[in-house]
Amino acid sequence: VSRLSIPAPIFDFGSVNEGQVVEAIFPIQNSGNANLEIKKIQVACGCTAAVVDSPVIAPGAQGSLKVSFNTEGFHGQKVKTL
């Protein structure tokens, strides 16, 4: 059985200027004993994008998920999920 683990699943970009594209990289781990296959990442809206460095993570191995958020048209505090 594969098991996805994200040690730090929350990232705070802090204060940024409207119109800026901000990025974060999340380490992801397979803490199971079978290959973890990532087939789809669902983002909150079109302003958010996510790309995994490898669609298959071996047991005990680690990969990364690069997330970007385009702040164009946004003001104030925002929370986005994937």
CYANA upper distance limits for C-alpha pairs under 8 A (distance plus 0.5 A):
  1 VAL  CA     32 GLY  CA      6.12
  1 VAL  CA     33 ASN  CA      6.07
  1 VAL  CA     34 ALA  CA      5.62
  1 VAL  CA     35 ASN  CA      8.35
  2 SER  CA     30 ASN  CA      6.80
  2 SER  CA     31 SER  CA      7.38
  2 SER  CA     32 GLY  CA      4.70
  2 SER  CA     33 ASN  CA      6.24
  2 SER  CA     34 ALA  CA      5.26
  2 SER  CA     35 ASN  CA      6.34
  2 SER  CA     36 LEU  CA      5.62
  2 SER  CA     59 PRO  CA      7.56
  3 ARG  CA     29 GLN  CA      8.41
  3 ARG  CA     30 ASN  CA      5.77
  3 ARG  CA     31 SER  CA      5.69
  3 ARG  CA     32 GLY  CA      5.02
  3 ARG  CA     33 ASN  CA      8.39
  3 ARG  CA     36 LEU  CA      7.44
  4 LEU  CA     28 ILE  CA      7.43
  4 LEU  CA     29 GLN  CA      6.31
  4 LEU  CA     30 ASN  CA      5.48
  4 LEU  CA     31 SER  CA      6.92
  4 LEU  CA     32 GLY  CA      8.07
  4 LEU  CA     36 LEU  CA      7.75
  5 SER  CA     28 ILE  CA      6.30
  5 SER  CA     29 GLN  CA      5.49
  5 SER  CA     30 ASN  CA      6.68
  5 SER  CA     31 SER  CA      6.99
  6 ILE  CA     26 PHE  CA      7.79
  6 ILE  CA     27 PRO  CA      6.84
  6 ILE  CA     28 ILE  CA      5.31
  6 ILE  CA     29 GLN  CA      6.85
  7 PRO  CA     27 PRO  CA      7.60
  7 PRO  CA     28 ILE  CA      7.66
  8 ALA  CA     26 PHE  CA      7.56
  8 ALA  CA     27 PRO  CA      8.17
  9 PRO  CA     26 PHE  CA      7.66
 11 PHE  CA     24 ALA  CA      7.86
 13 PHE  CA     22 VAL  CA      7.91
 16 VAL  CA     20 GLN  CA      7.43
 17 ASN  CA     71 THR  CA      8.24
 18 GLU  CA     71 THR  CA      5.80
 18 GLU  CA     72 GLU  CA      6.10
 18 GLU  CA     73 GLY  CA      7.23
 18 GLU  CA     74 PHE  CA      6.73
 18 GLU  CA     75 HIS  CA      7.10
 19 GLY  CA     70 ASN  CA      7.13
 19 GLY  CA     71 THR  CA      5.33
 19 GLY  CA     72 GLU  CA      4.32
 19 GLY  CA     73 GLY  CA      7.28
 19 GLY  CA     74 PHE  CA      8.30
 20 GLN  CA     70 ASN  CA      6.66
 20 GLN  CA     71 THR  CA      5.98
 20 GLN  CA     72 GLU  CA      7.19
 21 VAL  CA     68 SER  CA      7.12
 21 VAL  CA     69 PHE  CA      6.06
 21 VAL  CA     70 ASN  CA      4.82
 21 VAL  CA     71 THR  CA      6.51
 21 VAL  CA     72 GLU  CA      8.43
 22 VAL  CA     68 SER  CA      6.03
 22 VAL  CA     69 PHE  CA      5.89
 22 VAL  CA     70 ASN  CA      7.08
 22 VAL  CA     71 THR  CA      8.26
 23 GLU  CA     66 LYS  CA      7.55
 23 GLU  CA     67 VAL  CA      6.01
 23 GLU  CA     68 SER  CA      4.75
 23 GLU  CA     69 PHE  CA      6.96
 24 ALA  CA     66 LYS  CA      6.41
 24 ALA  CA     67 VAL  CA      5.81
 24 ALA  CA     68 SER  CA      7.02
 25 ILE  CA     64 SER  CA      6.95
 25 ILE  CA     65 LEU  CA      6.07
 25 ILE  CA     66 LYS  CA      4.94
 25 ILE  CA     67 VAL  CA      6.66
 26 PHE  CA     64 SER  CA      6.05
 26 PHE  CA     65 LEU  CA      5.56
 26 PHE  CA     66 LYS  CA      6.91
 26 PHE  CA     67 VAL  CA      8.25
 27 PRO  CA     62 GLN  CA      7.37
 27 PRO  CA     63 GLY  CA      6.43
 27 PRO  CA     64 SER  CA      4.94
 27 PRO  CA     65 LEU  CA      6.85
 28 ILE  CA     62 GLN  CA      6.15
 28 ILE  CA     63 GLY  CA      5.72
 28 ILE  CA     64 SER  CA      5.85
 28 ILE  CA     65 LEU  CA      7.35
 29 GLN  CA     57 ILE  CA      8.08
 29 GLN  CA     60 GLY  CA      7.44
 29 GLN  CA     61 ALA  CA      6.46
 29 GLN  CA     62 GLN  CA      4.85
 29 GLN  CA     63 GLY  CA      6.76
 30 ASN  CA     35 ASN  CA      8.10
 30 ASN  CA     36 LEU  CA      6.74
 30 ASN  CA     57 ILE  CA      6.81
 30 ASN  CA     58 ALA  CA      7.16
 30 ASN  CA     59 PRO  CA      5.90
 30 ASN  CA     60 GLY  CA      5.91
 30 ASN  CA     61 ALA  CA      6.30
 30 ASN  CA     62 GLN  CA      6.91
 31 SER  CA     59 PRO  CA      6.76
 31 SER  CA     60 GLY  CA      5.81
 31 SER  CA     61 ALA  CA      8.18
 32 GLY  CA     59 PRO  CA      6.10
 32 GLY  CA     60 GLY  CA      7.31
 33 ASN  CA     59 PRO  CA      5.46
 33 ASN  CA     60 GLY  CA      7.85
 34 ALA  CA     58 ALA  CA      7.25
 34 ALA  CA     59 PRO  CA      5.85
 35 ASN  CA     56 VAL  CA      6.99
 35 ASN  CA     57 ILE  CA      6.24
 35 ASN  CA     58 ALA  CA      5.09
 35 ASN  CA     59 PRO  CA      6.06
 36 LEU  CA     56 VAL  CA      6.02
 36 LEU  CA     57 ILE  CA      5.55
 36 LEU  CA     58 ALA  CA      6.79
 36 LEU  CA     59 PRO  CA      7.75
 37 GLU  CA     55 PRO  CA      6.17
 37 GLU  CA     56 VAL  CA      5.01
 37 GLU  CA     57 ILE  CA      7.05
 38 ILE  CA     55 PRO  CA      5.44
 38 ILE  CA     56 VAL  CA      6.76
 39 LYS  CA     55 PRO  CA      7.31
 41 ILE  CA     50 ALA  CA      7.45
 41 ILE  CA     51 VAL  CA      8.45
 41 ILE  CA     82 LEU  CA      7.35
 42 GLN  CA     82 LEU  CA      5.99
 43 VAL  CA     48 THR  CA      6.65
 43 VAL  CA     49 ALA  CA      7.00
 43 VAL  CA     50 ALA  CA      7.71
 43 VAL  CA     81 THR  CA      6.86
 43 VAL  CA     82 LEU  CA      4.85
 44 ALA  CA     48 THR  CA      7.15
 44 ALA  CA     80 LYS  CA      6.51
 44 ALA  CA     81 THR  CA      5.89
 44 ALA  CA     82 LEU  CA      6.30
 47 CYS  CA     69 PHE  CA      6.17
 47 CYS  CA     70 ASN  CA      5.63
 47 CYS  CA     71 THR  CA      7.77
 48 THR  CA     67 VAL  CA      7.72
 48 THR  CA     68 SER  CA      6.17
 48 THR  CA     69 PHE  CA      5.01
 48 THR  CA     70 ASN  CA      6.98
 48 THR  CA     80 LYS  CA      8.12
 49 ALA  CA     67 VAL  CA      6.18
 49 ALA  CA     68 SER  CA      5.76
 49 ALA  CA     69 PHE  CA      7.09
 50 ALA  CA     65 LEU  CA      7.12
 50 ALA  CA     66 LYS  CA      6.06
 50 ALA  CA     67 VAL  CA      4.89
 50 ALA  CA     68 SER  CA      6.96
 51 VAL  CA     65 LEU  CA      6.18
 51 VAL  CA     66 LYS  CA      5.74
 51 VAL  CA     67 VAL  CA      7.10
 52 VAL  CA     63 GLY  CA      7.99
 52 VAL  CA     64 SER  CA      6.37
 52 VAL  CA     65 LEU  CA      4.90
 52 VAL  CA     66 LYS  CA      6.76
 53 ASP  CA     63 GLY  CA      6.85
 53 ASP  CA     64 SER  CA      6.17
 53 ASP  CA     65 LEU  CA      6.89
 53 ASP  CA     66 LYS  CA      8.21
 54 SER  CA     63 GLY  CA      7.15
 54 SER  CA     64 SER  CA      8.29
 57 ILE  CA     61 ALA  CA      6.54
 57 ILE  CA     62 GLN  CA      7.14
 57 ILE  CA     63 GLY  CA      7.15
 58 ALA  CA     62 GLN  CA      8.37
 71 THR  CA     75 HIS  CA      8.47
 74 PHE  CA     78 LYS  CA      8.45
